[in-house]
């Protein structure tokens, strides 16, 4: 056995892991990343980046199909799967190459192989032991399925959906959360017949109910079908199709069943429990400063309870590196982290939903306002409908910002600043939003909540 010693050893090279490594190296620490696959993790190689490339291609397909409506002569002739794959993989390869250069420039050691946590703290990779003054757990997550629903053949997870050689003619998607509605949006844009099955009462059920209803209306208009409030009973497949039966007896037949019922923490078999790290339903338990119960062992990203978002893990990685360095960084609660679902139309939010705010302040202690994007000039030009909803404490600060509409994900940073700084609508109303932009819709909502509803009836 060979021992190697570093100031910081990071187990997992995804968004949270490499952010922790980069920041620790910037702060003068010697750093090693242990990664069984490639630095960048699920987000870069099998998640955020490749799926958003598909979504952009889908947007181009929709624009091409509808071009004649705005006087542009163009025709949509289908999808060249090989070129689409090359486009997607080219983006991933370019981003990965950039990461490799940054790792090298910062003098970070990358250890290829599956690591296992040991007491010390240390990470074992084969016969080598990598001891760290501090160890950061950042092993990410995996695609969940349901009991009795085995992934394989015509029953696929999101990783497999990315690798399909052709778009499915008919697709059923189990789960109406972020991954489910994004793939539904992509496949519909490319001509697939799509049905979403969601056991809860709404699509994107973690969002404000107004956003869920707006997305459901938009999906109906696009021809995306969905079944809400009924669970799947069984799924049987042949070499050519899969049949899905719901508990109410209704059946669907499709080329593929995409299972998108969430992601679980990748912690099993990695030595966490054996090393004394406390787990809860597979998640690593930490305090608000991301310390585990084992001294000098930290955890970031999807292995911790809470929002499973790449940018949350990235921010947590920076936080832990600065905490190790004694810089006492500010804790950012999950409610102040922006959330974006990149379907068409997009869903973006930050802060408390109206129901959550009412649960804290009481129904009489909050005020909610919805601005319809039909009144926004840029949204009209883009051909998108939707809403901007702002929730505030009565005579108090903005508690939540929630939006549905094409490209609204680009607006959510303003919402994050407003919620994070506990700004009052009266403070925000004088600020100027450029015309014509979709950001004016946010400005209109702030004006209305401050008693100046200029474009509202």
C-alpha positions as CSV (number, residue, x, y, z in Angstrom):
1,X,0.0,0.0,0.0
2,X,1.2,3.5,-0.9
3,X,0.1,6.5,1.1
4,X,-0.3,10.0,-0.4
5,X,-0.9,13.1,1.8
6,X,-2.8,16.2,0.8
7,X,-4.5,19.1,2.6
8,X,-7.8,18.3,0.9
9,X,-9.0,15.1,-0.7
10,X,-12.3,15.3,-2.6
11,X,-14.2,12.1,-3.3
12,X,-16.1,12.9,-6.5
13,X,-15.3,15.3,-9.3
14,X,-18.8,16.6,-10.2
15,X,-19.9,20.2,-9.8
16,X,-19.6,20.3,-6.0
17,X,-16.4,18.3,-5.9
18,X,-14.4,20.2,-8.5
19,X,-15.6,23.5,-7.1
20,X,-14.3,22.6,-3.7
21,X,-11.0,21.5,-5.3
22,X,-10.6,24.6,-7.4
23,X,-11.3,27.0,-4.5
24,X,-9.1,25.0,-2.1
25,X,-6.3,25.1,-4.6
26,X,-6.8,28.9,-5.0
27,X,-6.4,29.2,-1.2
28,X,-3.1,27.5,-1.3
29,X,-4.1,24.0,-0.3
30,X,-2.7,20.8,-1.9
31,X,-5.7,19.0,-3.4
32,X,-6.5,15.6,-4.9
33,X,-9.8,14.7,-6.6
34,X,-10.7,11.0,-6.7
35,X,-13.1,10.4,-9.6
36,X,-14.2,7.0,-11.1
37,X,-15.3,8.5,-14.4
38,X,-14.5,12.0,-15.6
39,X,-14.2,15.4,-13.9
40,X,-17.4,17.3,-14.5
41,X,-19.6,14.5,-13.3
42,X,-23.2,13.8,-14.2
43,X,-24.0,17.5,-15.0
44,X,-21.4,17.9,-17.7
45,X,-21.4,14.4,-19.2
46,X,-24.9,13.0,-18.8
47,X,-27.1,15.7,-17.3
48,X,-27.4,19.5,-17.5
49,X,-25.2,20.3,-20.5
50,X,-26.1,17.5,-22.9
51,X,-29.9,17.8,-22.1
52,X,-29.8,21.6,-22.5
53,X,-28.1,21.1,-25.9
54,X,-31.0,18.8,-26.9
55,X,-33.5,21.4,-25.7
56,X,-31.8,24.1,-27.8
57,X,-32.0,21.9,-30.8
58,X,-35.6,21.2,-30.0
59,X,-36.2,25.0,-29.8
60,X,-34.6,25.4,-33.3
61,X,-36.9,22.6,-34.6
62,X,-40.0,24.4,-33.3
63,X,-38.9,27.8,-34.6
64,X,-38.2,26.2,-38.0
65,X,-41.6,24.5,-38.1
66,X,-43.4,27.8,-37.2
67,X,-41.2,30.1,-39.3
68,X,-43.9,30.9,-41.9
69,X,-46.0,32.6,-39.2
70,X,-43.5,35.4,-39.0
71,X,-42.8,35.6,-42.8
72,X,-39.7,33.4,-42.9
73,X,-39.7,30.6,-45.5
74,X,-38.2,27.5,-44.0
75,X,-39.1,23.8,-43.7
76,X,-38.6,21.3,-41.0
77,X,-37.5,18.0,-42.5
78,X,-36.8,16.0,-39.4
79,X,-33.8,15.2,-37.2
80,X,-30.3,14.0,-38.4
81,X,-29.5,11.9,-35.3
82,X,-25.8,11.6,-36.1
83,X,-25.4,15.4,-36.5
84,X,-27.4,16.1,-33.4
85,X,-25.3,13.7,-31.4
86,X,-22.1,15.3,-32.8
87,X,-23.4,18.7,-31.8
88,X,-24.2,17.6,-28.3
89,X,-21.0,15.7,-27.8
90,X,-18.9,18.5,-29.2
91,X,-20.2,20.9,-26.6
92,X,-19.5,18.4,-23.8
93,X,-16.0,17.7,-25.1
94,X,-15.2,21.4,-25.3
95,X,-16.3,22.0,-21.7
96,X,-14.5,18.9,-20.5
97,X,-11.3,20.0,-22.2
98,X,-11.6,23.4,-20.5
99,X,-12.0,21.7,-17.1
100,X,-8.9,19.5,-17.7
101,X,-6.9,22.6,-18.4
102,X,-8.1,24.4,-15.3
103,X,-7.3,21.3,-13.1
104,X,-3.8,21.2,-14.5
105,X,-3.3,25.0,-14.1
106,X,-4.2,24.7,-10.4
107,X,-1.9,21.9,-9.7
108,X,-4.7,19.5,-8.6
109,X,-4.0,15.8,-8.6
110,X,-6.7,13.7,-10.3
111,X,-6.9,10.1,-9.2
112,X,-8.8,7.8,-11.6
113,X,-10.7,5.0,-9.8
114,X,-13.5,4.3,-7.4
115,X,-12.7,5.7,-4.0
116,X,-13.8,4.4,-0.6
117,X,-13.8,6.5,2.5
118,X,-11.7,5.3,5.4
119,X,-11.0,6.5,8.9
120,X,-8.2,9.1,9.2
121,X,-9.9,10.7,7.2
122,X,-8.7,9.1,4.0
123,X,-9.9,7.7,0.6
124,X,-8.7,4.4,-0.6
125,X,-8.4,3.7,-4.3
126,X,-7.2,0.2,-5.0
127,X,-4.0,-0.3,-3.0
128,X,-3.3,3.4,-2.6
129,X,-4.5,5.5,0.3
130,X,-5.0,9.3,0.0
131,X,-5.0,11.0,3.4
132,X,-6.4,14.4,3.7
133,X,-6.3,16.9,6.6
134,X,-9.9,17.3,5.3
135,X,-12.0,15.1,3.1
136,X,-15.0,16.3,1.1
137,X,-17.7,13.8,0.1
138,X,-19.1,14.7,-3.3
139,X,-20.2,11.5,-5.0
140,X,-23.4,12.8,-6.5
141,X,-26.6,10.9,-7.3
142,X,-28.1,8.2,-9.5
143,X,-31.5,7.8,-11.3
144,X,-34.1,6.2,-9.1
145,X,-36.7,3.8,-10.2
146,X,-39.8,2.2,-8.5
147,X,-40.1,-1.2,-6.9
148,X,-40.8,-3.8,-9.6
149,X,-39.8,-1.4,-12.4
150,X,-36.4,-2.6,-13.6
151,X,-34.4,-0.4,-16.0
152,X,-33.5,-2.2,-19.2
153,X,-34.7,-2.7,-22.7
154,X,-37.6,-0.4,-23.5
155,X,-37.7,0.9,-19.9
156,X,-35.0,3.6,-19.7
157,X,-33.6,6.3,-17.4
158,X,-32.4,9.8,-18.5
159,X,-28.9,8.5,-19.2
160,X,-30.2,6.1,-21.7
161,X,-32.6,8.6,-23.2
162,X,-29.7,10.7,-24.2
163,X,-28.1,7.8,-26.1
164,X,-31.1,6.8,-28.3
165,X,-30.2,6.6,-31.9
166,X,-33.6,7.9,-33.0
167,X,-36.4,9.9,-31.4
168,X,-39.2,7.6,-30.1
169,X,-42.4,7.7,-32.1
170,X,-44.4,7.2,-28.9
171,X,-43.0,7.9,-25.4
172,X,-44.5,7.6,-22.0
173,X,-42.6,9.5,-19.2
174,X,-43.1,8.4,-15.6
175,X,-42.7,11.5,-13.5
176,X,-43.7,15.1,-14.2
177,X,-40.8,16.7,-12.4
178,X,-37.8,18.6,-13.9
179,X,-36.3,15.7,-15.9
180,X,-39.7,14.4,-17.1
181,X,-41.1,17.7,-18.5
182,X,-37.7,18.5,-20.1
183,X,-37.6,15.3,-22.1
184,X,-41.3,15.6,-22.9
185,X,-40.6,19.0,-24.3
186,X,-37.7,17.8,-26.4
187,X,-39.4,14.7,-27.8
188,X,-42.6,16.6,-28.7
189,X,-40.6,19.3,-30.5
190,X,-39.0,16.5,-32.6
191,X,-42.4,15.0,-33.5
192,X,-42.9,12.3,-30.8
193,X,-46.3,11.4,-29.3
194,X,-45.6,12.1,-25.6
195,X,-47.6,11.3,-22.4
196,X,-46.5,12.1,-18.9
197,X,-47.7,10.1,-15.9
198,X,-47.4,11.9,-12.6
199,X,-48.7,10.4,-9.3
200,X,-49.2,13.8,-7.7
201,X,-51.9,16.3,-8.7
202,X,-49.7,18.6,-10.8
203,X,-46.7,18.7,-13.1
204,X,-43.6,20.2,-11.6
205,X,-45.3,19.6,-8.2
206,X,-42.5,21.3,-6.2
207,X,-43.3,24.7,-7.8
208,X,-46.0,27.2,-6.9
209,X,-49.3,25.8,-8.1
210,X,-49.8,28.8,-10.4
211,X,-46.7,27.8,-12.3
212,X,-47.8,24.2,-12.5
213,X,-51.2,25.1,-13.9
214,X,-49.6,27.5,-16.4
215,X,-47.3,24.8,-17.6
216,X,-50.1,22.3,-17.9
217,X,-52.1,24.7,-20.1
218,X,-49.0,25.3,-22.2
219,X,-48.4,21.5,-22.6
220,X,-52.0,20.9,-23.5
221,X,-51.7,23.6,-26.2
222,X,-48.5,21.9,-27.5
223,X,-50.2,18.5,-27.6
224,X,-48.3,16.9,-24.7
225,X,-50.7,14.6,-22.9
226,X,-50.5,13.9,-19.2
227,X,-52.2,11.8,-16.5
228,X,-52.2,13.3,-13.0
229,X,-53.0,11.8,-9.5
230,X,-52.8,8.1,-10.5
231,X,-49.9,5.8,-9.9
232,X,-48.4,3.2,-12.2
233,X,-49.3,-0.4,-11.4
234,X,-47.1,-2.3,-13.8
235,X,-45.1,-2.1,-17.0
236,X,-44.4,-5.0,-19.4
237,X,-42.3,-4.9,-22.4
238,X,-41.6,-6.8,-25.6
239,X,-38.7,-6.3,-28.1
240,X,-40.7,-3.6,-29.8
241,X,-42.8,-1.8,-27.2
242,X,-43.7,-1.3,-23.6
243,X,-47.2,-1.3,-22.0
244,X,-47.9,0.7,-18.9
245,X,-50.9,0.0,-16.7
246,X,-52.1,2.5,-14.1
247,X,-53.9,1.7,-10.9
248,X,-57.2,3.0,-12.3
249,X,-56.9,0.4,-15.1
250,X,-55.9,2.7,-17.9
251,X,-53.2,1.5,-20.2
252,X,-50.6,3.2,-22.5
253,X,-48.4,1.6,-25.2
254,X,-45.2,3.2,-26.2
255,X,-41.8,2.6,-27.8
256,X,-40.1,3.6,-24.6
257,X,-41.0,4.3,-21.0
258,X,-38.7,6.9,-19.5
259,X,-38.5,6.6,-15.7
260,X,-37.8,10.0,-14.2
261,X,-39.0,9.7,-10.6
262,X,-36.0,11.6,-9.1
263,X,-32.4,10.9,-8.1
264,X,-31.0,9.2,-5.1
265,X,-27.7,9.9,-3.2
266,X,-24.8,7.8,-4.4
267,X,-23.5,6.8,-1.0
268,X,-23.9,3.0,-0.9
269,X,-20.8,0.8,-0.8
270,X,-18.4,3.8,-0.4
271,X,-17.4,3.2,3.2
272,X,-19.4,6.1,4.6
273,X,-21.2,4.2,7.3
274,X,-18.2,2.0,8.1
275,X,-16.2,5.2,8.7
276,X,-18.9,6.5,11.1
277,X,-20.6,9.0,8.8
278,X,-24.3,9.3,9.7
279,X,-26.7,8.8,6.9
280,X,-30.5,9.4,6.6
281,X,-32.3,7.5,3.9
282,X,-28.9,7.3,2.1
283,X,-28.2,11.1,2.3
284,X,-25.2,12.3,4.3
285,X,-26.3,14.2,7.3
286,X,-24.5,17.6,7.8
287,X,-25.0,20.7,9.9
288,X,-25.7,24.0,8.1
289,X,-21.9,24.5,7.6
290,X,-21.8,21.1,5.7
291,X,-19.8,19.3,8.4
292,X,-20.6,15.7,9.0
293,X,-20.5,14.1,12.4
294,X,-17.0,12.8,11.7
295,X,-14.3,15.5,12.3
296,X,-12.7,16.9,9.1
297,X,-15.2,15.1,6.8
298,X,-17.6,17.4,4.8
299,X,-20.3,16.7,2.2
300,X,-21.6,18.8,-0.7
301,X,-24.0,18.4,-3.6
302,X,-26.6,15.7,-4.2
303,X,-25.4,13.5,-1.4
304,X,-26.8,16.0,1.1
305,X,-30.5,16.5,1.7
306,X,-32.2,19.4,-0.2
307,X,-32.3,20.7,-3.8
308,X,-30.4,18.5,-6.2
309,X,-29.0,21.2,-8.5
310,X,-25.6,21.5,-10.0
311,X,-25.3,25.2,-9.1
312,X,-26.2,24.4,-5.4
313,X,-23.4,21.8,-5.3
314,X,-21.0,24.2,-7.0
315,X,-21.8,26.9,-4.4
316,X,-21.5,24.4,-1.6
317,X,-18.1,23.3,-2.9
318,X,-16.8,26.8,-2.7
319,X,-18.4,27.2,0.7
320,X,-16.6,24.2,2.2
321,X,-13.2,25.1,0.8
322,X,-13.5,28.6,2.4
323,X,-14.8,27.1,5.6
324,X,-11.8,24.8,5.8
325,X,-9.6,27.8,5.2
326,X,-11.3,29.6,8.2
327,X,-12.9,32.3,6.1
328,X,-16.4,31.9,7.7
329,X,-18.4,32.1,4.5
330,X,-22.1,33.1,4.5
331,X,-24.6,30.2,4.5
332,X,-27.1,30.4,1.6
333,X,-30.3,28.6,2.4
334,X,-32.0,26.5,-0.3
335,X,-34.9,28.9,-0.5
336,X,-32.5,31.5,-1.9
337,X,-31.2,29.2,-4.6
338,X,-32.8,29.7,-8.1
339,X,-34.5,26.8,-9.7
340,X,-35.0,26.5,-13.5
341,X,-36.8,23.8,-15.5
342,X,-35.7,24.2,-19.2
343,X,-38.8,22.9,-20.9
344,X,-40.8,25.0,-23.4
345,X,-42.1,27.2,-21.8
346,X,-39.4,27.4,-19.1
347,X,-40.2,27.4,-15.4
348,X,-38.1,29.5,-13.0
349,X,-38.4,30.3,-9.4
350,X,-36.7,31.4,-6.2
351,X,-37.9,31.8,-2.6
352,X,-41.2,30.7,-1.1
353,X,-44.3,29.6,-3.0
354,X,-47.5,31.3,-2.0
355,X,-48.5,28.2,0.0
356,X,-45.2,28.1,1.8
357,X,-45.4,31.8,2.6
358,X,-48.9,31.5,3.9
359,X,-47.8,28.6,6.1
360,X,-45.2,30.9,7.7
361,X,-46.9,34.3,7.8
362,X,-50.6,33.2,7.6
363,X,-52.9,33.8,4.6
364,X,-53.6,37.4,5.8
365,X,-49.9,38.1,6.2
366,X,-48.9,37.8,2.5
367,X,-49.8,39.4,-0.8
368,X,-49.4,37.7,-4.2
369,X,-49.5,39.3,-7.6
370,X,-49.5,37.7,-11.1
371,X,-48.4,39.6,-14.2
372,X,-49.4,38.0,-17.5
373,X,-46.7,38.0,-20.1
374,X,-49.4,38.8,-22.7
375,X,-48.8,42.4,-21.6
376,X,-45.0,42.3,-22.3
377,X,-43.8,43.4,-25.7
378,X,-40.7,41.2,-25.9
379,X,-42.7,38.1,-24.9
380,X,-45.2,38.9,-27.7
381,X,-42.3,39.2,-30.2
382,X,-41.0,35.8,-29.0
383,X,-44.5,34.3,-29.2
384,X,-44.5,33.1,-25.6
385,X,-47.2,33.2,-23.0
386,X,-46.8,32.8,-19.3
387,X,-46.8,34.6,-16.0
388,X,-44.6,36.4,-13.5
389,X,-45.8,35.8,-9.9
390,X,-44.3,37.7,-6.9
391,X,-45.2,36.9,-3.3
392,X,-44.4,39.4,-0.6
393,X,-45.0,39.7,3.1
394,X,-47.8,42.2,3.8
395,X,-46.0,45.6,4.1
396,X,-42.8,43.6,4.0
397,X,-40.1,42.1,1.7
398,X,-40.5,39.9,-1.4
399,X,-40.6,36.3,-0.3
400,X,-40.7,34.5,-3.7
401,X,-40.5,35.1,-7.4
402,X,-42.0,32.5,-9.8
403,X,-42.2,32.6,-13.6
404,X,-43.4,30.6,-16.6
405,X,-42.5,31.5,-20.2
406,X,-39.8,31.1,-22.8
407,X,-36.4,32.3,-21.6
408,X,-37.5,33.2,-18.1
409,X,-34.6,31.3,-16.7
410,X,-32.5,34.2,-17.8
411,X,-34.5,36.5,-15.5
412,X,-34.3,34.5,-12.2
413,X,-31.0,36.0,-11.0
414,X,-32.8,39.3,-10.4
415,X,-35.3,37.4,-8.4
416,X,-32.6,35.8,-6.4
417,X,-31.1,39.2,-5.5
418,X,-34.5,40.5,-4.6
419,X,-35.3,37.6,-2.3
420,X,-31.8,37.2,-0.9
421,X,-31.6,40.9,0.0
422,X,-35.2,41.0,1.4
423,X,-36.0,43.9,-0.8
424,X,-39.5,45.6,-0.6
425,X,-41.4,46.2,-3.8
426,X,-41.5,49.9,-2.9
427,X,-37.6,49.9,-3.0
428,X,-37.6,48.1,-6.4
429,X,-40.3,50.0,-8.2
430,X,-38.0,53.0,-9.1
431,X,-35.5,50.8,-10.8
432,X,-35.5,50.8,-14.6
433,X,-35.8,47.8,-16.8
434,X,-34.7,48.2,-20.4
435,X,-37.5,48.3,-23.1
436,X,-38.4,46.0,-24.7
437,X,-37.2,43.1,-22.6
438,X,-38.9,40.4,-20.7
439,X,-37.4,41.7,-17.5
440,X,-40.0,44.5,-17.7
441,X,-42.5,41.9,-16.5
442,X,-40.7,41.7,-13.2
443,X,-40.7,45.5,-13.0
444,X,-44.4,45.6,-13.7
445,X,-45.0,43.1,-10.8
446,X,-42.9,45.2,-8.4
447,X,-44.8,48.3,-9.5
448,X,-48.2,46.6,-8.9
449,X,-47.2,45.4,-5.5
450,X,-46.0,48.9,-4.6
451,X,-49.4,50.4,-5.5
452,X,-48.6,51.5,-9.0
453,X,-50.1,48.9,-11.4
454,X,-49.5,50.9,-14.6
455,X,-50.4,48.1,-17.1
456,X,-52.9,46.2,-15.0
457,X,-56.7,46.6,-15.2
